[in-house]
Amino acid sequence: VPLSGGTFRMGSNDGQDDEKPVHTVTLSPFQIAKSATTVAQYAACVRAGTCSATHFDDGKCFVWNGLKWVKGRLPDSFRSSSQPVVCVDWQQASSFCQWAGGRLPSEAEWEYAARSGGQNWKYPWGNEAATCRRAVMDDGSHGCGKNRSWPVCSKPTGSTQQGLCDMAGNVFEWVQDWYDDGYYDKSPRNDPVNNRSASYRVGRGGGWVLAGGYLRSGDRAGGPPSDSGGALGFRCAR
């Protein structure tokens, strides 16, 4: 999906300190995938010999056991061809995007896209609170009662104005940047990307295990790039 770029206010005063200060960012035009990369799409890269196998079965993936995240085997209920691929680490996500002719989006590009092209909204659809009508989330039960991710684009009423699916909920998404909780204080205005090596990479978008406040477009999270999890996927940009 092509986005024309432009200037927007990145960050939020509604969340944690790492979302502050709200600051002005100007982005060049870019394109971003309509949905998170699916199980079938990633499998094609593995068959092509470019991508390494997911961590579905090797015991390296963090899976939800009903009480906490533990390393183990990903349940079969997450593996349908149209579900977002999970249990992939940051390098695997980056390698897929290169194979597909793109790259991971920058954190700024991701947030601009999630705000329906830089709108001053809390969510892709506006300021109305997140519920299971618009997002795969914890709305009293994980995954809107299914305790798992859903096939991509299952909640079209929660899409951005440009038609991007699941920018809030379903799975967290790896982006290009290293995580720095104070980056917004020193971020450049034009096309910012934090390339300074750190301990964590940024993940965006919340997931099927989280309540609505964590699905806001401004919410940030970070994790070791070697980690993989049952609520962590990615989408590509170029």
Secondary structure, DSSP 8 states (H G I E B T S, - for coil): -EE--EEEEES-SSS-GGG-S-EEEEE--EEB-SS--BHHHHHHHHHTTSS---SSSSS-EEEE-SSSEEEE---GGG--TTSB--S--HHHHHHHHHHTT-B---HHHHHHHHTTTT-S-SBTTBSS---TTT-SS-SSSGGGGTSS---TTS-GGGS-TT----SSSSSEEEEEEE--TTGGGT--SBS----S--S-EEEES--TTS-GGGGSTT--EEE-TT--BTTEEE--B-
